[in-house]
Amino acid sequence: MDERCSSIACKRAGLSAAKQWRTRRDCGVRVELPYNVAENYERNLVPIVFAPWANELVETAALRQGDRVLDVACGTGIVARIAARKLGGTGSVTGLDEARR
């Protein structure tokens, strides 16, 4: 049986009552977010932390029209996306990652 969470952490996070849940059998707080972790990562961390680094990396690589790029362990694909924009439809960009989603 689930019941609304009374955790201070949930209240401080500003989660609505509908998004706060505690399951008795796991003795911990389970928070149901309106979007998944990958979407949260992409929305909040990539633009601030990873995009500036990815831009610098692609500039340092000095890509030219027709180049081929392999982004290994590409994660969200931010480097591959920036490289593809830089190539402007010429060459090719491939992203490779072990993640299932």
N, CA and C atoms as a LAMMPS dump frame, in Angstrom:
ITEM: TIMESTEP
0
ITEM: NUMBER OF ATOMS
303
ITEM: BOX BOUNDS ff ff ff
-5.0000000000000000e+02 5.0000000000000000e+02
-5.0000000000000000e+02 5.0000000000000000e+02
-5.0000000000000000e+02 5.0000000000000000e+02
ITEM: ATOMS id mol type element x y z
1 1 1 N 0.835 -1.182 0
2 1 2 C 0 0 0
3 1 3 C 0.883 1.249 0
4 2 1 N 0.591 2.182 -0.881
5 2 2 C 1.342 3.426 -0.949
6 2 3 C 0.604 4.512 -0.176
7 3 1 N 1.37 5.414 0.393
8 3 2 C 0.797 6.567 1.065
9 3 3 C 1.616 7.785 0.727
10 4 1 N 1.047 8.954 0.902
11 4 2 C 1.756 10.174 0.585
12 4 3 C 2.977 10.324 1.479
13 5 1 N 4.062 10.791 0.91
14 5 2 C 5.315 10.922 1.64
15 5 3 C 5.272 12.158 2.536
16 6 1 N 5.763 12.006 3.748
17 6 2 C 5.862 13.144 4.646
18 6 3 C 7.315 13.58 4.791
19 7 1 N 8.179 13.066 3.925
20 7 2 C 9.602 13.353 3.978
21 7 3 C 9.886 14.838 3.786
22 8 1 N 10.763 15.358 4.612
23 8 2 C 11.171 16.75 4.479
24 8 3 C 11.858 16.958 3.13
25 9 1 N 12.629 15.947 2.681
26 9 2 C 13.322 16.06 1.395
27 9 3 C 12.333 16.277 0.255
28 10 1 N 11.226 15.551 0.262
29 10 2 C 10.217 15.711 -0.791
30 10 3 C 9.587 17.098 -0.721
31 11 1 N 9.296 17.566 0.483
32 11 2 C 8.683 18.884 0.635
33 11 3 C 9.644 19.98 0.202
34 12 1 N 10.924 19.851 0.564
35 12 2 C 11.917 20.85 0.167
36 12 3 C 12.115 20.864 -1.34
37 13 1 N 11.972 19.71 -1.973
38 13 2 C 12.116 19.628 -3.425
39 13 3 C 10.945 20.294 -4.137
40 14 1 N 9.909 20.648 -3.373
41 14 2 C 8.76 21.336 -3.948
42 14 3 C 7.851 20.436 -4.755
43 15 1 N 7.89 19.134 -4.485
44 15 2 C 7.042 18.206 -5.225
45 15 3 C 5.612 18.292 -4.717
46 16 1 N 4.674 18.264 -5.637
47 16 2 C 3.271 18.295 -5.248
48 16 3 C 2.919 17 -4.542
49 17 1 N 1.833 17.044 -3.782
50 17 2 C 1.396 15.859 -3.04
51 17 3 C 1.181 14.677 -3.975
52 18 1 N 0.721 14.936 -5.177
53 18 2 C 0.484 13.859 -6.143
54 18 3 C 1.777 13.193 -6.587
55 19 1 N 2.9 13.871 -6.455
56 19 2 C 4.182 13.317 -6.89
57 19 3 C 5.001 12.754 -5.735
58 20 1 N 4.481 12.802 -4.514
59 20 2 C 5.217 12.31 -3.353
60 20 3 C 4.654 10.967 -2.911
61 21 1 N 5.495 9.936 -2.915
62 21 2 C 5.034 8.6 -2.531
63 21 3 C 6.077 7.897 -1.678
64 22 1 N 5.639 7.16 -0.714
65 22 2 C 6.524 6.305 0.078
66 22 3 C 5.931 4.899 0.036
67 23 1 N 6.767 3.938 -0.244
68 23 2 C 6.319 2.559 -0.244
69 23 3 C 6.808 1.914 1.044
70 24 1 N 5.912 1.34 1.818
71 24 2 C 6.263 0.777 3.123
72 24 3 C 7.317 -0.319 3.017
73 25 1 N 7.252 -1.161 1.995
74 25 2 C 8.164 -2.298 1.923
75 25 3 C 9.608 -1.903 1.607
76 26 1 N 9.846 -0.755 0.935
77 26 2 C 11.227 -0.401 0.631
78 26 3 C 11.81 0.602 1.629
79 27 1 N 11.025 1.056 2.587
80 27 2 C 11.478 1.912 3.688
81 27 3 C 12.236 3.143 3.212
82 28 1 N 12.023 3.561 2.02
83 28 2 C 12.696 4.744 1.5
84 28 3 C 11.703 5.613 0.776
85 29 1 N 12.175 6.711 0.306
86 29 2 C 11.307 7.612 -0.418
87 29 3 C 11.463 7.342 -1.904
88 30 1 N 10.369 7.118 -2.556
89 30 2 C 10.382 6.956 -4.009
90 30 3 C 9.683 8.178 -4.579
91 31 1 N 10.365 8.913 -5.404
92 31 2 C 9.797 10.124 -5.968
93 31 3 C 9.457 9.862 -7.424
94 32 1 N 8.243 10.145 -7.79
95 32 2 C 7.791 9.98 -9.16
96 32 3 C 7.868 11.342 -9.835
97 33 1 N 8.779 11.487 -10.784
98 33 2 C 8.971 12.762 -11.453
99 33 3 C 8.146 12.823 -12.732
100 34 1 N 7.822 14.029 -13.186
101 34 2 C 7.015 14.152 -14.399
102 34 3 C 7.783 13.808 -15.677
103 35 1 N 9.091 13.613 -15.595
104 35 2 C 9.884 13.196 -16.742
105 35 3 C 11 12.3 -16.231
106 36 1 N 11.616 11.539 -17.116
107 36 2 C 12.61 10.575 -16.651
108 36 3 C 13.983 11.222 -16.427
109 37 1 N 14.886 10.473 -15.86
110 37 2 C 16.209 10.983 -15.512
111 37 3 C 16.971 11.458 -16.746
112 38 1 N 16.898 10.711 -17.839
113 38 2 C 17.608 11.103 -19.059
114 38 3 C 17.108 12.449 -19.585
115 39 1 N 15.796 12.652 -19.556
116 39 2 C 15.241 13.929 -20.001
117 39 3 C 15.69 15.064 -19.083
118 40 1 N 15.706 14.811 -17.78
119 40 2 C 16.151 15.801 -16.811
120 40 3 C 17.627 16.159 -17.057
121 41 1 N 18.444 15.151 -17.273
122 41 2 C 19.871 15.321 -17.557
123 41 3 C 20.057 16.186 -18.8
124 42 1 N 19.333 15.843 -19.863
125 42 2 C 19.424 16.576 -21.128
126 42 3 C 18.948 18.023 -20.962
127 43 1 N 17.876 18.213 -20.253
128 43 2 C 17.274 19.531 -20.086
129 43 3 C 18.118 20.448 -19.193
130 44 1 N 18.693 19.891 -18.115
131 44 2 C 19.332 20.74 -17.111
132 44 3 C 20.857 20.715 -17.093
133 45 1 N 21.476 19.591 -17.374
134 45 2 C 22.934 19.513 -17.298
135 45 3 C 23.64 19.735 -18.63
136 46 1 N 23.089 19.188 -19.685
137 46 2 C 23.774 19.281 -20.979
138 46 3 C 23.986 20.735 -21.411
139 47 1 N 22.975 21.598 -21.384
140 47 2 C 23.213 22.973 -21.841
141 47 3 C 24.226 23.749 -20.998
142 48 1 N 24.241 23.504 -19.711
143 48 2 C 25.096 24.268 -18.802
144 48 3 C 26.497 23.678 -18.69
145 49 1 N 26.587 22.356 -18.556
146 49 2 C 27.865 21.709 -18.278
147 49 3 C 28.533 21.164 -19.536
148 50 1 N 27.812 20.402 -20.324
149 50 2 C 28.434 19.644 -21.408
150 50 3 C 28.469 20.352 -22.759
151 51 1 N 27.485 21.164 -23.075
152 51 2 C 27.476 21.833 -24.38
153 51 3 C 28.677 22.762 -24.571
154 52 1 N 29.052 23.581 -23.581
155 52 2 C 30.235 24.428 -23.783
156 52 3 C 31.503 23.601 -24.034
157 53 1 N 31.646 22.511 -23.294
158 53 2 C 32.797 21.623 -23.49
159 53 3 C 32.744 20.965 -24.865
160 54 1 N 31.555 20.532 -25.276
161 54 2 C 31.399 19.878 -26.576
162 54 3 C 31.718 20.847 -27.717
163 55 1 N 31.282 22.094 -27.593
164 55 2 C 31.617 23.1 -28.606
165 55 3 C 33.125 23.281 -28.727
166 56 1 N 33.784 23.363 -27.583
167 56 2 C 35.248 23.516 -27.564
168 56 3 C 35.933 22.309 -28.211
169 57 1 N 35.451 21.125 -27.89
170 57 2 C 36.018 19.898 -28.454
171 57 3 C 35.886 19.869 -29.974
172 58 1 N 34.705 20.187 -30.476
173 58 2 C 34.466 20.171 -31.919
174 58 3 C 35.313 21.243 -32.605
175 59 1 N 35.447 22.403 -32.006
176 59 2 C 36.301 23.452 -32.581
177 59 3 C 37.756 23.001 -32.615
178 60 1 N 38.213 22.356 -31.539
179 60 2 C 39.599 21.872 -31.475
180 60 3 C 39.86 20.805 -32.533
181 61 1 N 38.848 19.988 -32.82
182 61 2 C 38.995 18.938 -33.832
183 61 3 C 39.14 19.515 -35.24
184 62 1 N 38.769 20.777 -35.426
185 62 2 C 38.901 21.465 -36.729
186 62 3 C 38.305 20.638 -37.866
187 63 1 N 37.045 20.265 -37.705
188 63 2 C 36.376 19.467 -38.728
189 63 3 C 36.294 20.217 -40.049
190 64 1 N 36.41 19.444 -41.136
191 64 2 C 36.304 19.995 -42.481
192 64 3 C 35.157 19.298 -43.215
193 65 1 N 34.627 19.939 -44.226
194 65 2 C 33.566 19.359 -45.04
195 65 3 C 33.964 17.949 -45.473
196 66 1 N 33.076 16.978 -45.316
197 66 2 C 33.331 15.609 -45.742
198 66 3 C 33.991 14.725 -44.692
199 67 1 N 34.387 15.29 -43.555
200 67 2 C 35.002 14.474 -42.497
201 67 3 C 34.011 13.463 -41.942
202 68 1 N 34.559 12.41 -41.354
203 68 2 C 33.768 11.397 -40.66
204 68 3 C 34.1 11.468 -39.175
205 69 1 N 33.067 11.428 -38.335
206 69 2 C 33.242 11.54 -36.887
207 69 3 C 32.631 10.315 -36.226
208 70 1 N 33.371 9.722 -35.286
209 70 2 C 32.863 8.642 -34.454
210 70 3 C 32.916 9.125 -33.014
211 71 1 N 31.768 9.27 -32.406
212 71 2 C 31.661 9.702 -31.006
213 71 3 C 31.405 8.459 -30.162
214 72 1 N 32.45 7.954 -29.506
215 72 2 C 32.359 6.74 -28.695
216 72 3 C 31.956 7.118 -27.281
217 73 1 N 31.04 6.34 -26.695
218 73 2 C 30.467 6.643 -25.375
219 73 3 C 29.801 8.011 -25.44
220 74 1 N 28.944 8.194 -26.422
221 74 2 C 28.384 9.506 -26.742
222 74 3 C 27.363 10.025 -25.74
223 75 1 N 26.855 9.166 -24.861
224 75 2 C 25.887 9.65 -23.868
225 75 3 C 24.685 10.282 -24.538
226 76 1 N 24.45 11.544 -24.259
227 76 2 C 23.295 12.235 -24.836
228 76 3 C 23.494 12.588 -26.301
229 77 1 N 24.712 12.448 -26.782
230 77 2 C 25.002 12.749 -28.181
231 77 3 C 25.283 14.216 -28.45
232 78 1 N 25.569 14.99 -27.414
233 78 2 C 25.783 16.425 -27.619
234 78 3 C 26.98 16.692 -28.534
235 79 1 N 28.065 15.939 -28.389
236 79 2 C 29.227 16.151 -29.267
237 79 3 C 28.858 15.777 -30.7
238 80 1 N 28.186 14.657 -30.875
239 80 2 C 27.784 14.22 -32.22
240 80 3 C 26.837 15.224 -32.87
241 81 1 N 25.911 15.764 -32.104
242 81 2 C 24.965 16.747 -32.652
243 81 3 C 25.674 18.028 -33.086
244 82 1 N 26.598 18.488 -32.257
245 82 2 C 27.343 19.705 -32.612
246 82 3 C 28.235 19.445 -33.818
247 83 1 N 28.877 18.28 -33.869
248 83 2 C 29.719 17.923 -35.015
249 83 3 C 28.887 17.863 -36.295
250 84 1 N 27.693 17.29 -36.208
251 84 2 C 26.826 17.19 -37.384
252 84 3 C 26.436 18.578 -37.891
253 85 1 N 26.131 19.491 -36.986
254 85 2 C 25.811 20.864 -37.396
255 85 3 C 27.022 21.52 -38.059
256 86 1 N 28.193 21.272 -37.508
257 86 2 C 29.434 21.848 -38.046
258 86 3 C 29.702 21.334 -39.464
259 87 1 N 29.424 20.054 -39.702
260 87 2 C 29.655 19.468 -41.029
261 87 3 C 28.593 19.904 -42.034
262 88 1 N 27.466 20.357 -41.554
263 88 2 C 26.446 20.905 -42.443
264 88 3 C 25.93 19.965 -43.514
265 89 1 N 25.767 18.707 -43.187
266 89 2 C 25.215 17.759 -44.149
267 89 3 C 26.246 17.039 -44.998
268 90 1 N 27.517 17.397 -44.851
269 90 2 C 28.57 16.674 -45.571
270 90 3 C 29.226 15.724 -44.585
271 91 1 N 29.918 14.722 -45.066
272 91 2 C 30.576 13.778 -44.168
273 91 3 C 29.555 12.945 -43.419
274 92 1 N 29.994 12.368 -42.296
275 92 2 C 29.074 11.564 -41.501
276 92 3 C 29.464 11.625 -40.031
277 93 1 N 28.466 11.462 -39.182
278 93 2 C 28.674 11.439 -37.738
279 93 3 C 27.962 10.214 -37.194
280 94 1 N 28.677 9.416 -36.405
281 94 2 C 28.114 8.232 -35.775
282 94 3 C 28.344 8.323 -34.291
283 95 1 N 27.279 8.107 -33.519
284 95 2 C 27.391 8.067 -32.074
285 95 3 C 27.227 6.635 -31.603
286 96 1 N 28.081 6.217 -30.671
287 96 2 C 28.057 4.849 -30.155
288 96 3 C 28.007 4.914 -28.634
289 97 1 N 27.012 4.244 -28.051
290 97 2 C 26.897 4.247 -26.595
291 97 3 C 26.277 2.934 -26.15
292 98 1 N 26.662 2.487 -24.979
293 98 2 C 26.154 1.231 -24.444
294 98 3 C 24.748 1.352 -23.863
295 99 1 N 24.327 2.555 -23.535
296 99 2 C 23.026 2.753 -22.892
297 99 3 C 21.9 2.134 -23.711
298 100 1 N 20.94 1.582 -23.02
299 100 2 C 19.821 0.908 -23.681
300 100 3 C 18.802 1.902 -24.221
301 101 1 N 18.719 3.088 -23.638
302 101 2 C 17.718 4.078 -24.069
303 101 3 C 18.377 5.327 -24.553
